[in-house]
Amino acid sequence: MAAADESVAATRSAASGTDDLPVQDDELDALFSSLLTFRVVVLAVSGGADSMALMLLARRWIERCDGAPRIIVATVDHGLREDAHAEAEWVASEARAAGLDAVQLAWSGDKPATGIQDAARAARYRLLAEFVRTAGEGPAVIVTAHTEDDQAETLLMRLARGSGLDGLAAMPALRNADAEVPPVFLARPLLGISGARLRATLRAVGRVWLEDPSNDAERFERVRVRKARGALAELGLSNEKIALSARRLARVQEALDAAVDTLQRDARLDLHAGAYASFDAATWRAAAEEVRLRLLGRLIAAFGGQGSPLRLVQLEALLARMSAPGFEGATLAGAQVSPHGDAIHVLREVGREPLGRLVLAPGETAVWDHRFRVRSSGESPGPVEVGALGGRGYAQLRQHLSPDPVVPANAAATLPAFWRNGQLLLVPQLASLLLASWDCERRLYSAEFIG
């Protein structure tokens, strides 16, 4: 179990049976100490009880802590209700009254007619991530007020969808939120605290909070689950017990991930610098089904370039196809999976649509196709364009590659290539196979596989 998750369990154990007890100062270090590794901490505060308690507790913590990071309170005006802007103003004023910096972010543009909660959540995290990247130098983190109640509700909703272990395991207390540059981290320090304790914390000092009317609208799944809490508790399914199960499932998840790491080693997995993955088919087939499934999913997510989670049912269907006689290959989530002699290959699918392109200014770094971190040196003479090499580009290079290339043509076609004014400058993943003509460009441009 990660250190941050251990603190969650310790906090829950210490406070068990004390849902009416305000959070005490001697609990703060266990809750917030993981934030000391960051220089900038952005608290996501909506004005609700949980997030207002988060702001209060974080303020108490920095008063007691030497070398605490800079804390900024960020509130998002989703523009979905008439009072939204005034509520964002209120949150900002409360933060400043507490001696904290505050910023208001707005979700502008058209709003969807359906799936509004999911869309609002995605917009909120996007706005927060964009702000975090501009908040200052050094590692930064978004901190949310997810509680033990949220942990339990999430498990129940995912259980209703038939989710597998990864969906049912506890939300991590700290994780990398995305692969963008610079990376954005997400922390949830209150996962071991119930919402009731947070409200008690606010009441103890006479602090108020806002109530969002949507929190009572039964058209939303989470609200229906929340309102069923009493009936579930009568059956012994309290939020505390459900969250405990989620944490125990997270331990199993860690054990399975370790088993996948072992399988990668035993099957001699080779990522070929991000060009494609290859591993021994017989060793993989001899492993337990769940471990095989996880390795396959890990590689498809890494090479598919989709940036979104795989659907377990699709992955299970692919595994069944691969186990059937005569399997010759398949595609899933942007990745191509196929047998090659004694090995299985996983690579980026060429697809019908061309892969995206981006422009890098001198000294700039970005993520391309969710697979590679691409960089242009500050010494570059000008902007460069990064896009897929393509079949034609590889065909032109093929005669110059030495020794005989080991990268399949369909994998090479999806590699990041650097161009200027239509002229190919460099394909970093092929540079070692080419004669010395790319030596200068290799010092200026790079592509690191991040899958």
C-alpha positions, 0 to 999 in steps of 0.5 A, a space after each residue: 500500500 502506498 504511503 498516502 493510502 496508509 495514512 487514509 487507513 490510519 485516519 479512518 481507524 483513529 476516527 472510527 465511530 466518531 462521525 460527530 467529532 470535528 477533525 482535530 489538529 493532531 490529525 492534520 499531518 497525517 492528512 496533508 503531509 503528502 502535499 509537502 512534496 509540491 511547491 504549489 497546492 491548488 484547492 478545488 473549492 466549490 463552496 459545499 461543506 466538504 470543500 469548505 472544510 478542506 479549505 479550513 483544515 488546509 489553512 490550519 495545517 499550514 499554520 502548524 507546518 514549517 516549509 508548507 507549500 503555497 496554497 491557492 483556492 480555485 473555484 469554478 463557475 460552471 454557469 449552470 445556475 443563476 447564482 453560480 457566479 455569485 457563489 464563486 465570488 463568495 468562495 473567493 472572498 471566504 478564501 481571501 478572508 482566511 489569508 489564502 490566494 483565490 482564483 475564479 475559473 469559468 466554464 464558458 461555451 455551450 453546455 450539453 443537453 445530456 450528461 451534464 454532470 459528467 461534462 461539468 466534471 470534465 470541464 472542472 478538471 480541465 480548467 483546474 489543470 490549465 490553471 495549475 500549469 500556470 500557477 508557478 514553477 515546480 511540481 503542483 497538485 490539485 487537491 479535492 475534497 473527496 471523502 469516505 462517502 464519495 469512495 463508497 458511492 463510487 464503488 456502488 455505482 461502478 458495481 451497478 455497471 459490472 465493473 472489474 477490480 480496477 473500477 471497484 478499488 479505492 480511489 487513490 489518495 495521490 495520483 498523476 492526473 494526466 500525461 500532459 506537460 508539465 504533469 498535473 497531480 491530483 490529491 484526495 487527502 480526506 478519503 478517510 474522513 466522513 462527510 459528517 465529520 467535515 460538517 461537524 468541523 465547520 459547525 464547531 467554528 460557526 462556518 457556513 457552506 453552500 448547498 447545491 440544489 443538484 445534490 437533491 436531484 434524483 435524476 442523477 445516479 450519485 444522488 439516488 445512491 446517496 439517498 439509499 444510504 440509510 437503507 443500505 446501512 440497515 443491511 450492514 452496508 455503511 459507507 465506512 464498510 463499503 470504503 473499507 472494502 474498496 481499500 482492500 480491493 486496492 491491495 489486491 489490485 496492487 498485488 495483481 499489478 506486481 504479478 503483471 510486472 513479473 509476467 512482463 519480465 518472464 515474457 521478455 517484454 520489449 517496448 522497442 522505444 515506443 515503436 511497438 511492444 513484443 513479448 513471448 506468446 507461450 509465456 503469456 498464455 501460461 499465465 493466469 487469465 486476469 494477469 494476461 488480461 491486465 498485461 494486454 490492457 496495459 499495452 493497448 492503453 500505452 500504444 493506442 494513443 486514446 487517452 481514455 480508459 479501456 472498456 473491460 468487456 471489449 478487452 475480455 472479448 479480445 482475449 477470447 478471440 486471441 485464445 481461439 484457434 486461427 487468430 490472426 490479429 485484431 484492433 482495439 482502442 487504437 492499437 493493433 494486436 497480432 501474432 508474429 511467430 513465437 511472439 505477440 506484437 502490440 502497436 499503434 493502429 495506422 487507422 483511416 484518419 491521420 494522426 494529429 500534428 503539433 508545432 513546437 517552438 524552440 525550448 517547448 515540450 508537449 505530449 504527442 498522440 498520448 504516447 510520446 513526450 516530444 521536445 525541441 531544444 532552445 537552440 533550435 533555429 525555429 519552430 518544428 512540426 511533429 507528426 506521424 512519419 507515415 508509410 511514404 516517409 518510412 519508404 523513403 528512409 528504408 533504403 538509408 537505414 543501417 543495419 537492416 531495420 528491426 522496426 516493422 513498417 506499420 509500426 514505423 509509420 506511426 512514430 513521431 517525426 520532426 518536420 520543417 517546411 515539409 522537410 523531414 528532420 528527424 525520427 528519434 526512434 529510428 535515429 540509431 539505425 540511420 547513418 550519421 546524417 541525423 547527429 545534429 538533429 538528435 541534439 536538438 529534438 527528442 521523443 520519449 515514449 511515456 506509455 
